[in-house]
Amino acid sequence: MTSDAWSIGGLQLESRVLLGTAMYANREEMLACIEASGTSLVTVSLRRVTPGQHDGNLYKVLSAAGLHLLPNTAGCLTARDAIRTAHLGREALGTPLVKLEVVADDETLLPDGEQLLEAAEQLVRDGFVVLPYTNDDVVLARKLQDVGCAAVMPLAAPIGTGLGIRDPHALALIRRYVQVPVIIDAGLGTASHVTRAFELGADAVLLNTAVAKASDPRKMAEAVRWAAAAGRAAYLAQPMPPRFLGGPSSPTEGVPWRTPS
C-alpha cells in the first residue's frame, strides 16, 4: 500500500488516527491500544497527570515508546486558564503543539466559541501550533483558521457520548471551506463512525472514550485503525453519485426473452 502520510505543524505522520490516553483500566491496556490503533500522536492532559521526575511518569513512558505528545487544555472554562495551561504544557513537554479546549460548562462540554477564538489568537501569537476543539460550525472554523490555527477539530457529537456524526452536512461544509487539516474530535463511538468521518473528507480522527470504554479496548483500537484506512480509501476513490432509480449492473442487450420497449 502506498504511503498516505500527512503533516501538521511540521510533524510528519503516517497514521491518521489520534488517540487519547485517559480512562483505560491500566497503563498496560493503554499502551496495547495505542499500538493496535497504529497511532503515533497521542493526547495527554496536564490537568490529569503532573509532570515529574520518576521513571513511571506517563509522559516519559509515552515518549520512550516513540510517540509524539499532544498536550491538551481539557477542563478549561476560560481563555485565560487555557492559555496558562498551554504554557505549562510547553514548558513541561518541550513541544509547541497544543490541543486547545475551552468548554462552556462541565455538563455539555461544548466549546465556548468566543473564549476559544480569544485563546487561539493569543497562543498563535505566542508561537504555539494550535489545534482547537470546536463546534461543527463552518464560520467559527474559518475564523480559527484565519487567526493561524494549524488545524481545526470539529466535534461529531458531544464529548464522551459515542453518538457518532450528528450533522454530516456541517462537517462537509467545514471540509469544503477550510484549507487546514480537519480532525474530527469527540462523539465518535465505533468503527463505522470513523469510516464515515473519513468519507466526509476528514484528514484525521481523535478518539478516547470509544476505545477505552469498549468491552475489548484493544480490539476496538484495531477496528478503528482499519476503519480509518477504509474510509480514507473510499474518499480518495471518489464514490459514484447516488441515483434515484435503479440501474442494471449487467448488460441486457441480446437477452432473448427481453422485448425492446
N, C-alpha and C positions, 0 to 999 in steps of 0.2 A: 504494500500500500504506500502511495506517495505521501510525503510529509504535508501536513496542513497546519504548519506552525503559524503562530501569531505572536504579536508583541504588544506590550502595554508598558508605558513609561520606560522604554528601552530594555525591558525584560523580555527575552525570547522564551516562548512556552510552546511545548508540543501538545499537551493536554488542554482541552477546552472545558474541563471540569475543575472548579474550585471547591474546596471542602472546608467546612468549619470544624473546630476541634472541641466543641463543648458537648456535654450530656452523654458521653459514652460511659459504659459501665466501668471501664478501667482504661488505663493508658495502653495496654497491650491491644485491646479491641480497637481503640482509636487508630493506632499505627497500622493494624491489619486492614482497616477500612481505607485508610489513605493509600496504602499500597494497592488494594483491589480497585480503587477508583482510577488509578493511573495519574492522579494529580501531581503537580509539582509546586503548587501555590496554595497555601492554607491560611485561613484567618485565625487570629488569636486576639483575645480580648485582654487589654491591660487591666481592666477592672476585675477580671476573674482570677488572674494569676499575677502575683507581684514578682517582677524580675529579681532574681537573687543570684548568689554565687555557687550554690551547692550543685552537685552533679545531677540531681533529679529535676532540675529546673526545666520546665516544659519547653521553653524557647531553645535551650541548648540541645535538648533531645531532638526537636524537630529540625534544627539546623544540622545536627550531626547526621540526620537521615537524608541530607541533601535537598531539603525542601526550602523554598522561598517563603518568607513570612509576610503576611499582610495584616498588620495590627489594625484593629478597629476601635471605634469610639462608642461601642454599644453601651446603652444606658444613659447617654447624654440627652438632656432635655433642652439645652440652650446652646447657642453658637459658642458662647464663652467657654462652657465646660468642654465642648468638643474640641475646640482649639487647644485648650490646655492639655487635654488627654492626648491629642495628636503629637504635641511637642514632647510629652513624656515618652511616647512610643518611639519617636525618632531617636531620642537620647538613649533609650534602653536597648533598642534593637539595631540601631545604626542603619535604618532604611528610611528613605523619603516616602515610601508607599504608605497610604492610609485609606482604609475603607471608612468613609465618613458617614456616621449615623447620627442624626438629630431627630428624635421622635417627639411627637406632640404630647404623649402621655404613656403611662406604664400599662395601660389596658389594651388599647387598639394597636399600639406600637407602630402607628402610621407616621411617615415622615412629616415633619413640620417644614413646609416648603420655604417659608420666609427665613427661618433660622438656618436651614440647610444652605441656602444660597449665600447668606452672610458668612457662614463659616467657610464655605468652599472658596469664596473670593479671597478671604484673608489667608487661608492656608496655601493657595496657589501663589500669592504674593510672598509667602514665607518659604517658598521653594519645595513644597510637597508635591508628590504625584497623587492627586486626589481622585478617588473612586467613590462617588456619592450614592448611597442607597436612597432612592427617590420613588415618588409615586409614579404610576403609569400615565404620566401627563406629558405630552409632547412639548408643550410650551415651556414647562419647567425644565425638561431635559435639554432643550435648546439653550436656555439661559445658563444652565450648568456648563454646557459645552462652551458657551461664549465667554465665560469667566476663566476658562482654561483647564477644566477638569479633563483628565486623561481618558475617562470612560464615564458612562452613566450606568447605574444599576437599578432599573425599574423593578418593582415588585410584580410577581404574578398574582399574589394574594397576600393578606397579612401574615407577618412572621409566625411561623410555627403552626399554621392551620392545615397545611397539606392539601388545600383545596384545588391546587393547580391554577392554570391561567384563567382568570375571571373575565378579562377583556382582551381577546386576541387582536381586535381592531386597534386598540390603543397601543399595544406593543408593536404592531405592524407600522403604525404611524411614526413611532419613535425610530424604528429601523430606517424608515424612508427619509426622515428629515434630520437625522443626527449622523455625523460623519465619524465620530469617535466610537470605539468599541462599545457594544451594548451587551451587558451581562445581566441576565435575568436572575434576580435575587429575591428570595423569600416566597413561601407559599407553595413551592413545588413539593409534591408528596410521593411520587413514584416515577418509575422509568418512563412511562408514556407521557407524563408531563414534560420531562426533559426532552424527549423527541420532538414534541410539539413546539417547545421553545426554539429549538434549532430550525425547525421547518419555517418558523416565522422570521428567521433571519438573525437570531441571536448569535453573537460571537462566542459567548461562553455562558455557563450557568454556575451558580453558587448554591450549594445545599449544605444543611447541617441536620436539622431535625428529621428530615425524611430518611436519612441514613441511620443516625444514632438511635432513633426510636423504632426502627423496623424490628420485627421479631428476630430476623437474622441480618444484623447490620452489614456484615461483610458481603453477604450475597446481594444485598441491595446496592452496596457500593459498586460491585461488579456489574450489576444490571444497569446502573446509571452510566457507567463507562461505555458500555456498548450502545445504550440508548442515545447517548450524545453523538457517537460515531454515526449511527443510523440516521438521526435527524439532520446532522450536518451534511451527510452524503445526499440525502433527499433534497435539501435546499440547493445544493450545488448542481444537482441533476435537473433543476427547473421542471417541476412536475407538470403534467398535462393540465390544461384548463378544465374545470368541471363542465359537464354537459347537462342540459335539461332533459333530453331524451336519450334513450339507449342507442348505442351504435354497435353493429356486429364486429367482432374481432376476427372472424373468419370470412373469407370471400364467399359470395353467393352466386357469382357468375358460373353458369354451366351446371347448376344443380338441376337434375331432370324433373323434379316434381315442383319446382318453383315457377309459377306463371308470372311473366312480366306484368307489371301494373300499368 
